[in-house]
Amino acid sequence: MQTTTVSRLKMSLSAYLRQVKAGEEVVITEHGRAIARLLPLPSAASLPEHVRDLEARGLLKRGHKPLPADFWDLPRPADPQGAVQAAALRERDESW
């Protein structure tokens, strides 16, 4: 979250709007007091509620760019003991 004054917002509105489009929140202050927030519009109403909740709590940040074309062809990290899978399964059982 970024904070700015009204006068700075007026001078650099395009820059702040780019930040909001990228998913950031901007708090506007006047004489040291917060008076407004600029938030991105919810574009993913189809996301499950728990995902939106994680994002709102700052525990998850959605990507805003597409994956590279060869992403799924990249080699996977080695995990011979299956530790990552075991941790994910354990977390799923405990949390979801």
Buried (B, 14 or more C-beta within 10 A) or exposed (E): EEEBBEEBBEEEEEEBBEBBEEBBEBBBBEEEEEEEEBEBEEEEEEBEEEEBEBBEEEEEEEEEEEEEEEEEEEEEEEEEEEEEEEEEEEEEEEEE
